[in-house]
């Protein structure tokens, strides 16, 4: 987390934007897994059926955040490659 905060200060945070999204995806996944295992632990102790819809929605949200972060990373790399191509002299 400290690395993401340090990267957000470097060059106005352009390099850290997609890392923040990916970190949010992992954090959402962590919350979903924690809720899942808490619910199943409750099932073993009390015998009640867990309500897993919330967990599944959190898992879907985490995968969407991870995919969006990777897409933002691709877009960032593509833009940097285009800038480099524009700066190269013609014929090389």
Residue pairs with C-beta under 8 A, 6 or more apart in sequence:
1 23
4 16
4 19
4 20
4 23
7 13
7 15
7 16
7 19
8 16
8 20
10 16
14 76
15 76
17 72
17 76
18 69
18 70
18 72
18 73
18 76
19 69
20 69
21 65
21 68
21 69
21 72
22 65
22 66
22 69
22 70
22 73
24 65
24 69
25 62
25 63
25 64
25 65
25 66
25 68
25 69
26 62
26 66
28 58
28 61
28 62
28 65
29 58
29 59
29 62
29 63
29 66
31 58
32 55
32 58
32 59
32 62
35 54
35 55
35 58
36 52
36 55
39 50
39 51
39 52
39 55
40 50
42 48
42 50
43 49
43 50
